[in-house]
């Protein structure tokens, strides 16, 4: 049985607190006065406790994945993509309900992530360049950006695809969005077909 409620509960907790420790730590450790130093030390203790809780939540999520064949299989497939780490893999699985929510439709998932461009075409010749929807989930889109940047850096196929887009004249952010879109289509196809990532896969711009 797919334990989506429990799985989501733990993930939402880890997403909520995982970004807080670093920002809190940075702000507090920049303080100079004696009183502020005490606050800083207290803040570091809080950060340390938060990090411990993050580790616990991470372990619990891993346990839930390992305890369910469908989850563990999809997780294995998704993370075979170079650049797709634990957090982003779990994020994708949670928000798509293990790809069931969108019936393995990459276009719909890309729309939800806010990376599918839309343009306007009018009979009165008023057209606009394609752009992503403003109501997209910015949090998960930001996480996918990290995947894309890692893939561009470490995945030769993705790096070549990105470079090709830039050479064609696309702006860096547009090219980066194309990479994110391509990653979603690739990972969705991998999950749908139960296939691991093939590093020999060739992409066309």
DRENLUMZA-476251 format. One record per residue: x, y, z of N, C-alpha, C, O in turn; residue in one letter. Coordinates in steps of 0.05 Angstrom, whole numbers, plus 5000, padded with zeros to 4 digits. Last residue first. Layout:
N
XYZXYZXYZXYZA/...
This chain:
205
537753934412536754194420534454284402533454504406X/537553254432537653444410536453714420534553714435X/541452784468539352984467539753164443541953224435X/542652094479543352344464540952534463538652444458X/545051674529542751794516543552054503544952214515X/548851454558549451464529547051594514547251624489X/547051394609548851614604549551654574550551854566X/540551254625542651164607544451394600543651584586X/537351114686538451314668540751194651542451054661X/533150534685535150704698536150894677535950854653X/526150444676528850434665530650624680529950844687X/520450434677522050284697524850234686525850014686X/517450764647518450524634520150344652521150134644X/516251164685514051034670514950764658513450574659X/521451324700519551214720517351054706516550844715X/523351524651524851314665522951174685522950924686X/519751934641519851704622521251464635520451234632X/521152264684518352164682518351914663517051714670X/526352394671525852244695523052124694522651894704X/525552684622527252444623526552274647526152024645X/522253104637521352924616522952664617521852444614X/525553354674522953254683521953054663520852844671X/529853504641530253314663527653194673527552954678X/527453874607528453624596528853414618528253184614X/526354284644524154154630525053884619523553684621X/531654414658529754314678527454164666526553954675X/533354594608534654364620532854244642532554004643X/530255044602529954814583531154564594530154344590X/532255354642529555264644528955024625527554844632X/537255454620537155304645534255194649533954974658X/535855764576537155504572536955334597536555084595X/533956204604532156054586533255774581531755574582X/538556374629536256284646534256124629532955934639X/541856494585542656294604540256184620539955944624X/538356554521539456674546539956444566538656244565X/540456254460538556274483539856394507542256344512X/543956174419543156444425541156474447540256694453X/546355704411544155774392543156054397541556164381X/549455664455550755724429548755804408549355954390X/545655504491546955764494548255854468548056084460X/544554984473542455184474543555474475542555654462X/549554744479548354764452546154974451545955124432X/550054734534551854894518550854944490551155164479X/545954364547545754644556547554824539546755044531X/548053904524545354004516545154294523544154454507X/552753834552552853884523550254004513550254174496X/550553744603552353974599552454044569552454274562X/547853274594546253514601547953754596546953964586X/552252934584550052964565548453214569547853364550X/555352984631556453074605554253114584554353304568X/553953214692552853034672553653134644552753344635X/556053624724557153354726556253154705557452944701X/553654124710556454114718557653824716559953794709X/548454014697550154154678553054134684554754114667X/546953784746547053614722548753744700550253614686X/547054224780548853994785549153824760551353724754X/543054524756545754634758547754414762549954414751X/538654184763539454254736542354364736543954294718X/538254164818538753924803539853984776541753864767X/537054704829539554584839540254324825542654274819X/532054724805534254894794536954784803538854774788X/529054434839529654314813531954474799533454354784X/528454794880529954554885530754424858532954314856X/525355174854527955254863529655004869532055004863X/520654884848522054974824524955054831526854994816X/519054814900520054574886521454654860523254504850X/517755364909519555214927520754974912523154934911X/513955534873516655644872518655484888521055464881X/509255264836510455224862513355304862515055164851X/506055784795507555534799508655514827508955714841X/503556234780502356094802503855824808502955664824X/505856434734506556564759505556414783506456454806X/508655994685506256104699507056204726508556084741X/513756214639512656024658510356154674510256404675X/513056394570513956444597512556254615510456144609X/514156564501513456364521514556434549516856524551X/512457234482514457024484513456824505512156894524X/506157394452508157424473510057184473509356964464X/502357764403503657514413505657574435506857794435X/497458014370498758074395499857814407498257654418X/494457944324497357954321498858044347501158124346X/489357834334489858114329492958164328493858384330X/489157324349488357374321488957664314488957734290X/494757144390492257274386491657324356493557354340X/497956734435497656794407494856914402492856794410X/502556694486499856784478499856854449501557004439X/505956134516505856384501503056454495501256284497X/509255794568506755854554506956124540507956314551X/513755284590513255554580510555574565509755394551X/514354954648513254914621512455194611510755324623X/515755024700517955044681516954994652518555004633X/512554924745512855194735515155234715516355444714X/511154444764513654544773514154834764515954974774X/506554384734506254404763508854524775508754684794X/508754334683506954554689506754604719506854834728X/511453844690512954094684511354344690512354544699X/507053514696508853544719510553794715511053944734X/504853564645503253654668505053694693504753884708X/508953334615508153604610506553724634507053954642X/509252804633511452994639510653284635511553454650X/505052404663504952594641507052814648506652984665X/503851994699506451984684506452174660507752124640X/499252184725499151954707501551944688501351894664X/499652544764499452654737499652434716500052484692X/499652224809497952454809497552564780495452664774X/503651834803500851764799499052004795497051994780X/508751964818508052004790505151924784504251954761X/508551964874509951744860509151734830508951514819X/505852454879504852204890505951964875504451794865X/508552894865507152754843505752504853504652354837X/510753044913508953224900507453104876505353214868X/513952574924511852664942509852834927507452784929X/517652544882515852314888513452404905511252314900X/520253034886518852964861516852744867514652754857X/522452984938520653204931519053134907516553164907X/525952544931523652524949521552734943519152684943X/529552794896528152544888525652514905523452454894X/531453214926529953264902528353024892526153054882X/534052934969531953124973530253174949527753164951X/537952584942535852484960533452684962531152604957X/539152824874539852724900537452644916535152644906X/540952834811538452804826539052664852539352424854X/545852804788544953064796542353054812541753244827X/544352284744546552434757545652724762544852864744X/539351844757539952084741542052244756541552334779X/538151504795540251404776541051634758543051624744X/533951694824536651774833538851664815541251724819X/529751434797529951724796532851814803533951984790X/530550884811530550974783531151274781532751364765X/530050884866532550774853532750884825534950954816X/524851074871527051224882529751144869531351314863X/521950654849521950914835524251084845525451234829X/523250264887523950224859524050484844525850544829X/521250474935524050414933524950384904527150464896X/515750494922517250734929520250694925521650864913X/514549954914514050154893515750404897516950514879X/515949714964517349644939516949854917518949924904X/517350005024515249985004516649934977518350094969X/521450085058519349895067517249845046515649665049X/524650475036525650195035523449995042523549765034X/521450925049522050855021522850555019521750415002X/521650915104519050895090519450815061517850655051X/527150995112525850755121523250705107522550485100X/527751515091529151285078527851025086527650835070X/524751795129523851785101525151555087523851415072X/528051705173525351605173524251585145522851395138X/532651975159532851685163530051565162529651345151X/530652495157531752375133531852075135531251925116X/529252565210527152565190528152435164526652295151X/534452555232532452355241530152335220529352115212X/536752995208537852735203535852515210535652315196X/533553395229533553355201534653075194533552935177X/534953365283532253295275532053235245530653055236X/540253545279539753265289536953175281536552945273X/539254055262540653875244540253585252540053405236X/536954265308535354245284536654045264535253895251X/541354255342539054085348537254055324536153835319X/544554635316545554355320543254165325543153945315X/541355085321541954975294542854695296542054525280X/541655145376539055095363539454975336538054785328X/547055265380545955025394543354945382542754705377X/547355735352548755505342547755245355547755035342X/544356065387543356005361544655755349543355595336X/547756095430545255965434544055885407542855665404X/551856375405552356105415549855955420549655715414X/548956845394550156685372550656405381550056215366X/547957025444545656955427546656775404545356585397X/553157135459551656935474549256835458548656595457X/554157525422555757285421554357055436554356825427X/550857925438550257795412551857535409550857355396X/553458065483550757965485550057815460548857595461X/558358245460558258025480555557895482555257655481X/557858365387557858445416557758195434557157975425X/557258135335559858185346559858235377561758155390X/554257675286553957875308556557895323558057695326X/554757265252555757515243555657735264556857945261X/552056845274554956835276556257095266558657135270X/546756955259547556975286550556995290551557135306X/546656875203545857125214546957165242547857385249X/548356335198549856555185549156825198550956975203X/544256065226547056055235548656285224550156405238X/539756175194539856265222542656275232543456475246X/541355935147540756225147540856335175541956555180X/541955395163544155545152543755845153545555995161X/536755245185539255245201541455415190542755575204X/532755285143532855475165535555475179536655695185X/532254895106533455145097533955335120535455525117X/529754475134532454435123533854685115536254705116X/524554555151526754625169529554615157531454725167X/521254405108520754645123523154745139523654975141X/523153915091523354145073523054405088524454595082X/521753605136524653645129525053875110526954015112X/516153635135517653725158520553785151521753985159X/514953405086514253685090515753805114516554035114X/516652875097518053045077517453335082519353505080X/513052695135515852715142517352895122519153045130X/508252735105508552865131511552905138512353125145X/509052405061508852695057509352845083510653055083X/508851905086511151985071511252295068513352415073X/503651905106505951895124508451985111510052135123X/500751935057500352125078502752135097503752345103X/502551495025503051775016502751975039504352165041X/504050925023503651085047504151375042505951495054X/501150454984502650694982502050875006499750975009X/501749765000500050005000501850255000503850265014X/
